[in-house]
Amino acid sequence: SQKIEQNSEALNIQEGKTATLTCNYTNYSPAYLQWYRQDPGRGPVFLLLIRENEKEKRKERLKVTFDTTLKQSLFHITASQPADSATYLCALLYTGGFKTIFGAGTRLFVKA
Amino acid sequence: EAGVAQSPRYKIIEKRQSVAFWCNPISGHATLYWYQQILGQGPKLLIQFQNNGVVDDSQLPKDRFSAERLKGVDSTLKIQPAKLEDSAVYLCASSFGASSGSGETQYFGPGTRLLVL
């Protein structure tokens, strides 16, 4: 079965630094890969989508890369701020069966 | 634009009791999803509707869970009877397109936190 791995340990970084989160998957490459942000007690909020034929996507301070050879996506937050502290989830979307699979998420703490 | 609404926000029941959750998706969204999120894990898809038809319910424990989406709008998810391991947050999401196969953004509600004692 398809598996997604995200860093289970929390990531602690200093304000102003770049945070890099990793999403690795096994077996089949998805048609799309999304990143969501989830705050405590709230539902996930969509951040970025990248397609299987795209290498990189940017939105303001956010950047996502997608390497189908390594079966890995990296999510970067540049000039991080304490308000960026949250759990970040990656989600793989497969067109066959229209299935969405989420990773467990990585908790990010940005210290002032 | 109003977001996805869910109720109740919290529910505490004893095992073997039944419980129902309600979801009102964003107006005009064809696809509705129910997810189960256990503490420390990512959301797990339970069932996906396109309008009022089921697209995927392969991970729905059908012996105790049921869901319906009447008239292709609101949806209810029911658990009967509940088990201790059903304690989780139940998230409802909706998307505009026909299915997640188009990479559509999913908009999530705040979730219903269920505790089974």
HADDOCK unambig.tbl for C-alpha pairs under 7 A between the chains (distance, minus, plus):
assign (segid A and resid 32 and name CA) (segid B and resid 103 and name CA) 5.95 0.50 0.50
assign (segid A and resid 42 and name CA) (segid B and resid 110 and name CA) 4.79 0.50 0.50
assign (segid A and resid 42 and name CA) (segid B and resid 111 and name CA) 6.85 0.50 0.50
assign (segid A and resid 43 and name CA) (segid B and resid 91 and name CA) 6.87 0.50 0.50
assign (segid A and resid 43 and name CA) (segid B and resid 108 and name CA) 5.33 0.50 0.50
assign (segid A and resid 43 and name CA) (segid B and resid 109 and name CA) 5.62 0.50 0.50
assign (segid A and resid 43 and name CA) (segid B and resid 110 and name CA) 4.73 0.50 0.50
assign (segid A and resid 43 and name CA) (segid B and resid 111 and name CA) 6.21 0.50 0.50
assign (segid A and resid 44 and name CA) (segid B and resid 108 and name CA) 6.07 0.50 0.50
assign (segid A and resid 45 and name CA) (segid B and resid 107 and name CA) 6.85 0.50 0.50
assign (segid A and resid 45 and name CA) (segid B and resid 108 and name CA) 6.86 0.50 0.50
assign (segid A and resid 46 and name CA) (segid B and resid 105 and name CA) 6.63 0.50 0.50
assign (segid A and resid 93 and name CA) (segid B and resid 100 and name CA) 6.79 0.50 0.50
assign (segid A and resid 93 and name CA) (segid B and resid 101 and name CA) 6.78 0.50 0.50
assign (segid A and resid 93 and name CA) (segid B and resid 103 and name CA) 6.67 0.50 0.50
assign (segid A and resid 94 and name CA) (segid B and resid 101 and name CA) 6.20 0.50 0.50
assign (segid A and resid 95 and name CA) (segid B and resid 101 and name CA) 4.16 0.50 0.50
assign (segid A and resid 98 and name CA) (segid B and resid 99 and name CA) 6.37 0.50 0.50
assign (segid A and resid 98 and name CA) (segid B and resid 100 and name CA) 5.40 0.50 0.50
assign (segid A and resid 98 and name CA) (segid B and resid 101 and name CA) 4.64 0.50 0.50
assign (segid A and resid 99 and name CA) (segid B and resid 100 and name CA) 6.85 0.50 0.50
assign (segid A and resid 101 and name CA) (segid B and resid 44 and name CA) 6.99 0.50 0.50
assign (segid A and resid 102 and name CA) (segid B and resid 42 and name CA) 5.48 0.50 0.50
assign (segid A and resid 102 and name CA) (segid B and resid 43 and name CA) 5.95 0.50 0.50
assign (segid A and resid 102 and name CA) (segid B and resid 44 and name CA) 6.84 0.50 0.50
assign (segid A and resid 103 and name CA) (segid B and resid 42 and name CA) 5.25 0.50 0.50
assign (segid A and resid 104 and name CA) (segid B and resid 40 and name CA) 6.74 0.50 0.50
assign (segid A and resid 104 and name CA) (segid B and resid 41 and name CA) 4.38 0.50 0.50
assign (segid A and resid 104 and name CA) (segid B and resid 42 and name CA) 3.89 0.50 0.50
assign (segid A and resid 105 and name CA) (segid B and resid 42 and name CA) 6.23 0.50 0.50
